[in-house]
Amino acid sequence: MNFKALLFDLDGTLLDTAPDFVAALNIQLALHNRAPMPESAVRSCVTHGSVGLVQAGFGINPSDGQFDAIREEYLALYLNNIAVKTVLFEGVQRVLDTCSDRNLPWGIVTNKPWKYAEPVLEQLNLIKKAATVICPDHVKHPKPHPESMFAACNELSLLPDDCVYVGDHRRDIDAGRASGMRTIAAAWGYIDAEERIEDWGADHIVEHSSLLHNLLFNR
């Protein structure tokens, strides 16, 4: 696969952040005298951010009068425990190392706000290695709109056709395709059980993160 830059979604694609999301939720549930939830029960909710996690943990919807306060409390707890258990997915470090060896820039295009993306990348020593990090704060229209993809290309001084984008949600593939990038669906990510990845229209589907290197570099 010929490309000049590799771009990733963050949560569920580059980083396995679910353990820290779930830990923060269980801290909050304990504060409200509620039973903890197993990671397996809420892991797929991570792709829906704090809204999905609060819905899963407390059984309430955004229209509930208490929702905003509970969500803000949750986000504060997550920020205070943002990189305790978070790690790169298996095999991803090898991909990043090969990009470095070949002078191929890699970066991140995420819907995770900069307030949370920056500290987790800083603590994992990735922030200075990424050639670009585009968050919703940096654009008017986040994914699935392609604006953030174009913003990354501008920072890299490359065309979308020069880039490959890897993501674990349909909005990632929609944004990548709309911008003209080649896309890879990360089947190892935080995907709802009812989702059919085959319907997303990605150029490639990779079942496990350890297989990504072989697809990108054919070895």
C-alpha positions in Angstrom: 0.0 0.0 0.0 1.6 3.3 -1.1 0.9 6.3 1.1 2.7 9.4 2.4 0.9 9.7 5.8 -1.0 7.5 8.1 -3.9 8.9 10.2 -5.7 7.3 13.1 -8.8 7.8 15.1 -7.9 7.8 18.8 -10.1 5.9 21.2 -10.6 2.3 20.0 -8.2 2.6 17.1 -4.8 3.9 18.2 -5.3 3.7 22.0 -7.2 1.2 24.2 -8.7 3.8 26.5 -11.7 1.8 27.6 -10.2 0.6 30.9 -9.8 4.2 32.1 -13.3 5.2 30.9 -14.8 2.2 32.7 -12.7 2.8 35.9 -13.9 6.4 36.0 -17.5 5.3 35.6 -17.2 2.8 38.4 -15.6 5.4 40.7 -18.7 7.6 40.0 -21.1 4.7 40.5 -19.6 4.1 43.9 -20.0 7.8 44.8 -23.7 7.4 44.0 -24.0 4.1 45.9 -24.5 2.1 42.7 -22.9 -1.3 41.8 -19.9 -1.3 39.5 -20.2 -2.4 35.9 -17.9 -4.9 34.2 -15.8 -3.6 31.4 -17.5 -6.1 29.0 -20.9 -4.5 29.6 -19.8 -1.0 28.6 -16.8 -1.3 26.4 -18.7 -0.7 23.2 -20.2 2.4 24.8 -16.9 4.2 24.7 -17.3 5.0 21.1 -20.3 7.2 22.1 -18.2 9.1 24.6 -19.3 10.3 28.0 -22.9 10.5 26.8 -23.0 6.8 26.1 -21.2 5.9 29.3 -23.5 7.9 31.5 -26.5 6.4 29.8 -25.1 2.9 30.3 -24.1 3.5 33.9 -27.1 5.5 35.2 -29.8 4.4 32.8 -30.8 8.0 32.0 -31.0 9.9 28.7 -29.7 13.4 27.9 -33.2 14.8 28.3 -33.1 13.9 32.0 -32.7 16.9 34.3 -29.8 15.3 36.1 -27.9 14.2 33.0 -25.7 17.2 32.5 -24.5 17.4 36.1 -23.8 13.6 36.2 -21.9 13.9 32.8 -19.8 16.8 34.1 -18.9 14.9 37.2 -18.0 11.9 35.1 -15.7 13.9 32.8 -13.9 15.4 35.8 -13.3 11.9 37.2 -12.0 10.7 33.8 -9.7 13.6 33.4 -8.2 12.8 36.8 -7.6 9.2 35.8 -7.0 9.6 32.1 -3.9 7.5 31.4 -3.7 4.9 34.3 -4.5 1.8 32.2 -4.6 3.3 28.7 -2.2 1.7 26.2 -1.5 1.4 22.5 -3.3 -1.5 20.9 -1.2 -4.6 20.3 1.0 -4.2 17.2 0.3 -0.5 16.8 3.7 0.5 18.2 5.4 -1.6 15.4 3.3 0.4 12.9 4.5 3.7 14.4 8.1 2.5 14.5 8.0 1.5 10.8 6.5 4.9 9.9 9.4 6.5 11.8 12.0 4.3 10.1 10.5 5.2 6.7 10.1 8.9 7.4 6.3 8.6 7.0 4.4 11.1 9.2 1.5 9.7 11.3 -1.2 11.6 13.0 -4.6 11.6 14.7 -8.0 12.9 13.7 -10.4 12.4 16.6 -13.7 13.6 18.0 -12.2 13.5 21.4 -11.8 17.2 22.7 -8.3 18.5 23.0 -8.8 18.9 26.8 -8.8 15.1 27.0 -6.7 14.1 24.0 -3.7 16.2 24.9 -3.0 14.9 28.4 -3.4 11.2 27.4 -1.1 11.6 24.4 1.3 13.6 26.6 1.4 10.9 29.3 2.0 8.2 26.7 4.8 10.2 25.1 3.0 10.4 21.7 2.1 14.1 21.5 5.5 15.1 20.1 5.7 12.2 17.8 2.4 12.8 16.0 2.8 15.0 13.0 -0.8 16.3 13.5 -3.5 16.0 16.0 -6.9 17.3 15.0 -9.7 17.5 17.6 -13.2 18.9 17.3 -11.9 22.1 18.9 -9.9 22.8 15.7 -12.8 22.6 13.2 -16.4 23.7 12.9 -17.6 20.3 11.8 -16.3 17.1 13.5 -16.5 13.7 11.9 -18.4 12.4 10.0 -17.9 15.7 8.2 -14.6 15.6 6.3 -13.4 19.0 7.5 -11.1 17.5 10.2 -9.5 15.3 7.5 -8.8 18.3 5.3 -7.3 20.1 8.3 -4.9 17.2 8.9 -3.9 17.2 5.3 -3.2 21.0 5.4 -0.9 20.5 8.4 0.9 17.8 6.6 1.0 19.6 3.3 -0.4 16.6 1.6 -3.5 15.7 -0.4 -6.1 13.3 0.9 -5.2 10.8 -1.7 -1.8 10.7 -0.1 -3.2 9.5 3.2 -4.7 6.4 4.8 -7.1 6.8 7.6 -7.8 4.1 10.2 -10.9 4.2 12.4 -13.3 2.0 14.4 -16.6 3.8 13.7 -18.7 4.4 10.7 -18.3 8.1 11.1 -14.5 7.6 10.7 -14.9 5.8 7.4 -17.6 8.2 6.2 -15.2 11.2 6.9 -12.3 9.5 5.3 -14.2 8.5 2.2 -15.8 12.0 1.9 -12.3 13.6 2.0 -10.9 11.2 -0.6 -8.6 9.2 1.7 -8.2 5.5 1.6 -9.8 3.9 4.7 -9.3 1.0 7.0 -12.0 -0.2 9.4 -10.5 -1.2 12.7 -12.6 -4.2 13.7 -10.6 -4.5 17.0 -12.2 -1.3 18.3 -15.3 -0.2 20.3 -18.0 -1.4 17.9 -21.6 -2.0 18.7 -22.7 -5.6 18.4 -25.4 -4.8 15.9 -23.0 -2.9 13.6 -22.0 -4.5 10.2 -18.5 -3.3 9.4 -18.9 -4.6 5.9 -21.6 -2.0 5.3 -19.3 1.0 6.1 -17.6 0.9 2.7 -14.0 0.9 3.9 -11.3 0.0 1.5 -10.0 -2.6 4.0 -11.2 -4.3 7.2 -8.5 -5.4 9.7 -9.8 -7.8 12.3 -7.0 -7.4 14.8 -4.6 -4.6 15.5 -1.6 -7.0 15.2 -2.5 -7.5 11.6 -2.4 -3.8 10.6 1.3 -3.7 10.0 1.1 -6.5 7.4 -1.6 -4.7 5.4 0.3 -1.4 5.4 3.8 -2.6 4.8 3.3 -6.1 3.4 5.5 -7.9 5.8 
